[in-house]
Amino acid sequence: MALLSVTNSISLFDDELHESFVRASGPGGQNVNKVSSAVQLRFDVRQSPNLPERVRDKILSSGDSRLTKDGVLVILADRHRTQEMNRKDARDRLFGVIRKAAHVPKRRIATKPTLGSKKRRLESKTKRGAVKKARSGKISLD
């Protein structure tokens, strides 16, 4: 049972990933009819003991169309001609989903506008008001 590192803090056991090989469409010539090179990777998000609760909830509530009702993430990889490349592609895409869910955005610190930016804003408002006032259409006939 190998341990697969996803992030610094998240690792998955190899037996949590269930791979099945199916025939792929696309390039491959006559070979495409004989070899099952596409990979269907299934990962049970709901039952995984190695996913933190926050990451699990984020994946399950993401609305990803690859999620089943039972909380199983199904990834089909058939971009490449070889089974090994498709296997790597499927795992990379799974790890990408987990990494995205594990990412915590940096909190924004609210700041006040500077004195210079306030002055520039007021000057532009004054100029704009003058332009609009000039458009008022009052023409003196003197």
N, CA, C and O of each residue as an XYZ file, in Angstrom:
568
protein
N       0.854     -1.166      0.000
C       0.000      0.000      0.000
C       0.904      1.234      0.000
O       1.545      1.547      1.003
N       0.945      1.921     -1.126
C       1.816      3.092     -1.281
C       1.057      4.349     -0.866
O      -0.168      4.424     -0.964
N       1.814      5.319     -0.406
C       1.242      6.590     -0.004
C       1.523      7.614     -1.098
O       2.678      7.833     -1.462
N       0.469      8.245     -1.627
C       0.600      9.230     -2.698
C       0.465     10.626     -2.104
O      -0.559     10.948     -1.502
N       1.486     11.453     -2.269
C       1.483     12.801     -1.713
C       0.733     13.753     -2.638
O       1.077     13.876     -3.813
N      -0.293     14.432     -2.111
C      -1.078     15.396     -2.879
C      -0.600     16.806     -2.565
O      -0.282     17.578     -3.469
N      -0.551     17.138     -1.276
C      -0.005     18.411     -0.807
C       0.938     18.088      0.347
O       1.165     16.921      0.665
N       1.485     19.129      0.970
C       2.374     18.896      2.109
C       1.657     18.204      3.259
O       2.266     17.436      4.004
N       0.367     18.475      3.403
C      -0.378     17.935      4.537
C      -1.358     16.824      4.167
O      -1.913     16.180      5.057
N      -1.580     16.585      2.885
C      -2.556     15.571      2.457
C      -1.863     14.492      1.638
O      -1.175     14.780      0.659
N      -2.056     13.251      2.053
C      -1.564     12.097      1.306
C      -2.683     11.069      1.224
O      -3.493     10.943      2.142
N      -2.719     10.338      0.120
C      -3.752      9.316     -0.080
C      -3.090      7.948     -0.192
O      -1.968      7.828     -0.683
N      -3.797      6.919      0.270
C      -3.320      5.562      0.068
C      -3.655      5.140     -1.355
O      -4.684      5.537     -1.902
N      -2.791      4.342     -1.946
C      -2.962      3.876     -3.316
C      -4.255      3.081     -3.478
O      -4.884      3.128     -4.535
N      -4.654      2.351     -2.436
C      -5.854      1.522     -2.565
C      -7.161      2.321     -2.465
O      -8.241      1.751     -2.623
N      -7.075      3.643     -2.203
C      -8.273      4.488     -2.220
C      -8.705      4.824     -3.644
O      -9.853      5.201     -3.880
N      -7.776      4.685     -4.592
C      -8.056      4.981     -5.998
C      -8.408      3.686     -6.702
O      -7.648      2.718     -6.669
N      -9.572      3.679     -7.340
C     -10.003      2.486     -8.080
C      -9.953      2.819     -9.568
O     -10.691      3.675    -10.057
N      -9.068      2.124    -10.272
C      -8.881      2.385    -11.702
C      -9.440      1.222    -12.514
O      -9.244      0.052    -12.185
N     -10.138      1.581    -13.580
C     -10.561      0.571    -14.539
C     -10.179      1.085    -15.919
O     -10.168      2.291    -16.166
N      -9.875      0.179    -16.789
C      -9.385      0.547    -18.119
C     -10.443      0.205    -19.153
O     -10.960     -0.911    -19.200
N     -10.752      1.195    -19.981
C     -11.793      1.039    -20.998
C     -11.235      1.454    -22.348
O     -10.166      2.060    -22.431
N     -11.954      1.128    -23.388
C     -11.513      1.510    -24.729
C     -11.739      2.999    -24.939
O     -12.774      3.548    -24.562
N     -10.764      3.627    -25.540
C     -10.820      5.074    -25.748
C     -11.241      5.393    -27.164
O     -11.018      4.611    -28.088
N     -11.853      6.550    -27.321
C     -12.144      7.043    -28.665
C     -10.976      7.927    -29.073
O     -10.083      8.193    -28.268
N     -10.979      8.373    -30.293
C      -9.941      9.300    -30.715
C      -8.786      8.627    -31.431
O      -8.953      7.538    -31.980
N      -7.596      9.264    -31.436
C      -6.468      8.781    -32.224
C      -5.961      7.429    -31.744
O      -6.095      7.083    -30.570
N      -5.388      6.684    -32.650
C      -4.836      5.388    -32.298
C      -4.916      4.386    -33.437
O      -4.350      3.296    -33.349
N      -5.607      4.744    -34.494
C      -5.691      3.841    -35.649
C      -6.420      2.558    -35.298
O      -7.389      2.572    -34.540
N      -5.950      1.447    -35.854
C      -6.581      0.151    -35.586
C      -6.370     -0.266    -34.134
O      -7.144     -1.051    -33.586
N      -5.318      0.265    -33.519
C      -4.984     -0.067    -32.142
C      -6.127      0.293    -31.188
O      -6.313     -0.364    -30.164
N      -6.891      1.337    -31.526
C      -7.945      1.823    -30.648
C      -9.031      0.771    -30.447
O      -9.721      0.795    -29.427
N      -9.199     -0.137    -31.380
C     -10.220     -1.175    -31.282
C      -9.756     -2.386    -30.478
O     -10.570     -3.239    -30.125
N      -8.466     -2.472    -30.186
C      -7.925     -3.654    -29.522
C      -7.498     -3.409    -28.082
O      -7.556     -4.314    -27.249
N      -7.064     -2.169    -27.786
C      -6.430     -1.899    -26.498
C      -7.314     -0.992    -25.644
O      -7.879     -0.016    -26.137
N      -7.425     -1.321    -24.386
C      -8.172     -0.477    -23.439
C      -7.192      0.505    -22.806
O      -6.596      0.225    -21.766
N      -7.036      1.657    -23.449
C      -6.026      2.598    -22.977
C      -6.609      3.736    -22.139
O      -5.857      4.425    -21.449
N      -7.914      3.952    -22.179
C      -8.522      5.017    -21.375
C      -8.643      4.546    -19.931
O      -8.849      3.361    -19.668
N      -8.514      5.486    -18.999
C      -8.572      5.155    -17.582
C      -9.773      5.840    -16.951
O      -9.997      7.036    -17.134
N     -10.538      5.056    -16.203
C     -11.637      5.605    -15.417
C     -11.219      5.482    -13.954
O     -11.156      4.385    -13.398
N     -10.934      6.644    -13.340
C     -10.454      6.686    -11.959
C     -11.616      7.061    -11.052
O     -12.301      8.058    -11.282
N     -11.831      6.254    -10.022
C     -12.906      6.517     -9.064
C     -12.278      6.739     -7.690
O     -11.458      5.944     -7.232
N     -12.684      7.848     -7.035
C     -12.176      8.175     -5.706
C     -13.356      8.535     -4.820
O     -14.099      9.471     -5.116
N     -13.529      7.793     -3.733
C     -14.649      8.026     -2.825
C     -14.288      9.163     -1.872
O     -13.589      8.961     -0.878
N     -14.771     10.348     -2.190
C     -14.462     11.547     -1.404
C     -15.077     11.435     -0.017
O     -14.438     11.778      0.978
N     -16.316     10.954      0.054
C     -17.054     10.903      1.322
C     -16.422      9.927      2.316
O     -16.441     10.183      3.520
N     -15.865      8.816      1.834
C     -15.346      7.778      2.723
C     -13.834      7.817      2.919
O     -13.293      6.988      3.650
N     -13.144      8.751      2.290
C     -11.687      8.799      2.385
C     -11.245      9.219      3.789
O     -11.639     10.282      4.270
N     -10.428      8.391      4.448
C      -9.987      8.735      5.799
C      -8.878      9.798      5.818
O      -8.589     10.376      6.865
N      -8.273     10.047      4.679
C      -7.119     10.950      4.634
C      -7.444     12.381      4.238
O      -6.568     13.245      4.281
N      -8.684     12.646      3.853
C      -9.052     14.018      3.497
C      -9.517     14.767      4.739
O     -10.350     14.264      5.493
N      -8.980     15.971      4.956
C      -9.498     16.783      6.065
C     -10.965     17.134      5.817
O     -11.402     17.238      4.671
N     -11.710     17.313      6.891
C     -13.154     17.567      6.792
C     -13.465     18.790      5.937
O     -14.412     18.777      5.151
N     -12.668     19.848      6.088
C     -12.884     21.082      5.331
C     -12.731     20.845      3.827
O     -13.521     21.353      3.030
N     -11.711     20.070      3.444
C     -11.459     19.775      2.030
C     -12.572     18.885      1.479
O     -13.056     19.104      0.368
N     -12.974     17.886      2.258
C     -14.046     16.970      1.834
C     -15.336     17.749      1.569
O     -15.987     17.562      0.541
N     -15.695     18.627      2.516
C     -16.927     19.402      2.363
C     -16.865     20.317      1.148
O     -17.859     20.495      0.444
N     -15.685     20.901      0.905
C     -15.538     21.817     -0.228
C     -15.694     21.076     -1.554
O     -16.320     21.589     -2.482
N     -15.131     19.880     -1.644
C     -15.259     19.085     -2.882
C     -16.705     18.652     -3.083
O     -17.238     18.748     -4.189
N     -17.345     18.170     -2.006
C     -18.719     17.674     -2.117
C     -19.709     18.787     -2.440
O     -20.724     18.542     -3.092
N     -19.423     20.008     -1.990
C     -20.348     21.113     -2.254
C     -19.963     21.912     -3.499
O     -20.588     22.928     -3.799
N     -18.942     21.461     -4.222
C     -18.462     22.212     -5.386
C     -19.410     22.151     -6.582
O     -19.353     23.015     -7.457
N     -20.274     21.147     -6.631
C     -21.188     21.015     -7.765
C     -20.506     20.446     -8.996
O     -21.005     20.603    -10.110
N     -19.372     19.786     -8.806
C     -18.626     19.182     -9.912
C     -19.485     18.095    -10.554
O     -20.029     17.238     -9.857
N     -19.607     18.128    -11.874
C     -20.460     17.159    -12.582
C     -19.879     15.748    -12.539
O     -20.580     14.785    -12.851
N     -18.615     15.613    -12.159
C     -17.988     14.291    -12.089
C     -18.290     13.580    -10.772
O     -17.924     12.418    -10.599
N     -18.950     14.263     -9.850
C     -19.312     13.661     -8.565
C     -20.615     12.897     -8.685
O     -21.574     13.389     -9.280
N     -20.656     11.693     -8.122
C     -21.904     10.932     -8.093
C     -22.685     11.317     -6.840
O     -22.176     12.043     -5.986
N     -23.913     10.834     -6.732
C     -24.740     11.116     -5.555
C     -24.130     10.533     -4.287
O     -24.359     11.047     -3.192
N     -23.360      9.468     -4.430
C     -22.735      8.801     -3.285
C     -21.436      9.470     -2.854
O     -20.801      9.019     -1.901
N     -21.031     10.539     -3.540
C     -19.799     11.236     -3.173
C     -18.551     10.626     -3.783
O     -17.456     10.777     -3.242
N     -18.707      9.938     -4.907
C     -17.563      9.350     -5.598
C     -17.206     10.244     -6.785
O     -18.057     10.575     -7.610
N     -15.944     10.623     -6.853
C     -15.451     11.455     -7.949
C     -14.949     10.534     -9.056
O     -14.058      9.717     -8.827
N     -15.520     10.663    -10.259
C     -15.161      9.802    -11.391
C     -14.458     10.649    -12.440
O     -15.025     11.611    -12.960
N     -13.214     10.283    -12.748
C     -12.434     11.023    -13.740
C     -12.088     10.075    -14.880
O     -11.504      9.014    -14.659
N     -12.449     10.461    -16.099
C     -12.146      9.661    -17.283
C     -11.002     10.333    -18.033
O     -11.112     11.495    -18.424
N      -9.914      9.611    -18.231
C      -8.752     10.161    -18.927
C      -8.490      9.350    -20.187
O      -8.163      8.166    -20.118
N      -8.638     10.004    -21.347
C      -8.365      9.315    -22.620
C      -7.634     10.235    -23.594
O      -7.738     10.065    -24.809
N      -6.898     11.205    -23.065
C      -6.192     12.162    -23.926
C      -4.992     11.552    -24.642
O      -4.624     11.985    -25.734
N      -4.390     10.549    -24.020
C      -3.137      9.995    -24.554
C      -3.367      8.605    -25.143
O      -4.411      7.988    -24.929
N      -2.388      8.133    -25.876
C      -2.516      6.830    -26.528
C      -2.176      5.673    -25.603
O      -2.651      4.556    -25.805
N      -1.350      5.935    -24.581
C      -0.933      4.829    -23.722
C      -1.699      4.839    -22.404
O      -2.110      5.882    -21.894
N      -1.869      3.645    -21.884
C      -2.574      3.469    -20.631
C      -1.833      4.170    -19.489
O      -2.456      4.783    -18.622
N      -0.522      4.077    -19.496
C       0.295      4.665    -18.427
C       0.176      6.188    -18.398
O       0.070      6.785    -17.326
N       0.193      6.817    -19.576
C       0.059      8.283    -19.640
C      -1.335      8.719    -19.199
O      -1.481      9.725    -18.505
N      -2.361      7.965    -19.598
C      -3.727      8.280    -19.182
C      -3.895      8.084    -17.675
O      -4.623      8.834    -17.026
N      -3.233      7.094    -17.133
C      -3.275      6.830    -15.695
C      -2.670      8.012    -14.930
O      -3.229      8.474    -13.935
N      -1.531      8.486    -15.406
C      -0.874      9.635    -14.779
C      -1.747     10.892    -14.916
O      -1.873     11.671    -13.971
N      -2.339     11.079    -16.083
C      -3.208     12.237    -16.330
C      -4.409     12.227    -15.384
O      -4.772     13.268    -14.836
N      -5.028     11.060    -15.188
C      -6.190     10.956    -14.302
C      -5.803     11.279    -12.863
O      -6.527     11.990    -12.166
N      -4.668     10.759    -12.423
C      -4.215     11.039    -11.056
C      -3.872     12.520    -10.880
O      -4.194     13.121     -9.855
N      -3.222     13.095    -11.877
C      -2.876     14.526    -11.804
C      -4.134     15.384    -11.712
O      -4.165     16.359    -10.963
N      -5.160     15.030    -12.462
C      -6.414     15.795    -12.431
C      -7.121     15.637    -11.086
O      -7.695     16.599    -10.575
N      -7.088     14.436    -10.509
C      -7.654     14.216     -9.179
C      -6.905     15.051     -8.143
O      -7.522     15.714     -7.310
N      -5.582     15.017     -8.198
C      -4.777     15.779     -7.244
C      -5.024     17.274     -7.408
O      -4.988     18.023     -6.432
N      -5.278     17.710     -8.646
C      -5.589     19.117     -8.890
C      -6.897     19.525     -8.218
O      -6.990     20.618     -7.659
N      -7.912     18.651     -8.269
C      -9.194     18.932     -7.616
C      -8.988     19.053     -6.112
O      -9.533     19.956     -5.477
N      -8.196     18.140     -5.539
C      -7.953     18.154     -4.096
C      -7.147     19.386     -3.696
O      -7.445     20.025     -2.687
N      -6.124     19.720     -4.487
C      -5.309     20.909     -4.181
C      -6.144     22.184     -4.237
O      -5.986     23.077     -3.404
N      -7.023     22.260     -5.216
C      -7.879     23.446     -5.348
C      -8.799     23.578     -4.138
O      -9.025     24.682     -3.642
N      -9.329     22.455     -3.665
C     -10.211     22.486     -2.500
C      -9.438     22.779     -1.214
O      -9.987     23.345     -0.268
N      -8.169     22.393     -1.184
C      -7.360     22.594      0.020
C      -6.814     24.014      0.115
O      -6.374     24.439      1.184
N      -6.841     24.752     -0.996
C      -6.276     26.111     -1.012
C      -7.110     27.041     -0.141
O      -8.332     27.108     -0.276
N      -6.440     27.754      0.748
C      -7.108     28.745      1.597
C      -6.685     30.122      1.105
O      -5.505     30.464      1.184
N      -7.629     30.923      0.597
C      -7.248     32.242      0.083
C      -6.762     33.152      1.211
O      -7.245     33.080      2.341
N      -5.802     34.003      0.878
C      -5.257     34.920      1.852
C      -6.305     35.965      2.194
O      -6.972     36.495      1.305
N      -6.453     36.264      3.479
C      -7.442     37.252      3.895
C      -7.009     38.638      3.478
O      -5.842     39.005      3.612
N      -7.956     39.408      2.970
C      -7.664     40.762      2.535
C      -7.759     41.688      3.730
O      -8.705     41.624      4.514
N      -6.762     42.549      3.854
C      -6.769     43.530      4.933
C      -7.294     44.836      4.360
O      -6.714     45.393      3.429
N      -8.395     45.320      4.921
C      -9.013     46.544      4.423
C      -8.111     47.740      4.747
O      -7.601     47.863      5.861
N      -7.927     48.606      3.769
C      -7.113     49.807      3.968
C      -7.940     51.025      3.590
O      -8.917     50.934      2.846
N      -7.519     52.172      4.126
C      -8.227     53.414      3.825
C      -7.553     54.078      2.631
O      -6.353     53.899      2.422
N      -8.316     54.849      1.837
C      -7.707     55.541      0.706
C      -6.727     56.603      1.197
O      -6.932     57.207      2.251
N      -5.663     56.828      0.430
C      -4.652     57.817      0.800
C      -5.185     59.226      0.549
O      -6.170     59.418     -0.163
N      -4.515     60.200      1.148
C      -4.922     61.592      0.979
C      -4.827     62.004     -0.487
O      -5.702     62.702     -0.999
N      -3.760     61.569     -1.160
C      -3.579     61.896     -2.583
C      -4.695     61.342     -3.446
O      -5.177     62.019     -4.354
N      -5.112     60.097     -3.165
C      -6.177     59.495     -3.986
C      -7.506     60.204     -3.745
O      -8.316     60.331     -4.663
N      -7.735     60.666     -2.511
C      -8.970     61.425     -2.233
C      -8.981     62.737     -3.017
O      -9.999     63.123     -3.593
N      -7.815     63.424     -3.028
C      -7.724     64.707     -3.745
C      -7.929     64.519     -5.244
O      -8.652     65.289     -5.877
N      -7.294     63.494     -5.811
C      -7.441     63.218     -7.252
C      -8.896     62.915     -7.596
O      -9.398     63.362     -8.627
N      -9.574     62.155     -6.736
C     -10.979     61.825     -6.967
C     -11.840     63.088     -6.968
O     -12.687     63.257     -7.845
N     -11.632     63.964     -6.006
C     -12.425     65.188     -5.930
C     -12.143     66.129     -7.098
O     -13.050     66.789     -7.605
N     -10.869     66.185     -7.525
C     -10.517     67.030     -8.683
C     -11.195     66.528     -9.949
O     -11.704     67.321    -10.740
N     -11.205     65.201    -10.143
C     -11.839     64.655    -11.349
C     -13.351     64.895    -11.320
O     -13.960     65.139    -12.361
N     -13.959     64.825    -10.124
C     -15.393     65.104    -10.013
C     -15.688     66.565    -10.349
O     -16.687     66.871    -11.000
N     -14.809     67.462     -9.898
C     -14.984     68.900    -10.179
C     -14.891     69.171    -11.676
O     -15.700     69.910    -12.237
N     -13.875     68.552    -12.325
C     -13.704     68.739    -13.772
C     -14.908     68.201    -14.531
O     -15.397     68.837    -15.465
N     -15.377     67.047    -14.135
C     -16.516     66.424    -14.815
C     -17.770     67.287    -14.641
O     -18.558     67.444    -15.574
N     -17.946     67.841    -13.446
C     -19.082     68.726    -13.192
C     -19.028     69.972    -14.052
O     -20.056     70.452    -14.529
N     -17.810     70.500    -14.252
C     -17.647     71.695    -15.084
C     -18.007     71.383    -16.535
O     -18.639     72.200    -17.204
N     -17.609     70.205    -17.026
C     -17.931     69.800    -18.393
C     -19.445     69.703    -18.558
O     -19.993     70.167    -19.558
N     -20.110     69.112    -17.596
C     -21.568     68.960    -17.686
C     -22.281     70.310    -17.586
O     -23.289     70.543    -18.253
N     -21.744     71.186    -16.748
C     -22.344     72.509    -16.614
C     -22.224     73.287    -17.923
O     -23.133     74.030    -18.294
N     -21.088     73.112    -18.627
C     -20.868     73.797    -19.899
C     -21.841     73.305    -20.967
O     -22.109     74.018    -21.935
N     -22.372     72.094    -20.800
C     -23.305     71.526    -21.774
C     -24.739     72.003    -21.568
O     -25.615     71.665    -22.364
N     -24.993     72.769    -20.531
C     -26.361     73.091    -20.164
C     -27.154     73.801    -21.266
O     -28.384     73.807    -21.231
N     -26.465     74.395    -22.237
C     -27.155     74.958    -23.385
C     -27.560     76.402    -23.232
O     -28.220     76.952    -24.113
N     -27.186     77.021    -22.151
C     -27.527     78.432    -21.980
C     -26.502     79.270    -22.758
O     -25.352     79.424    -22.347
N     -26.952     79.791    -23.869
C     -26.081     80.610    -24.717
C     -26.530     82.063    -24.614
O     -27.693     82.393    -24.851
N     -25.600     82.903    -24.263
C     -25.949     84.313    -24.160
C     -25.800     84.964    -25.537
O     -24.861     84.645    -26.267
N     -26.713     85.874    -25.904
C     -26.707     86.488    -27.214
C     -25.995     87.844    -27.199
O     -26.076     88.584    -28.179
N     -25.317     88.176    -26.138
C     -24.619     89.462    -26.043
C     -23.500     89.593    -27.016
O     -22.826     90.623    -27.047
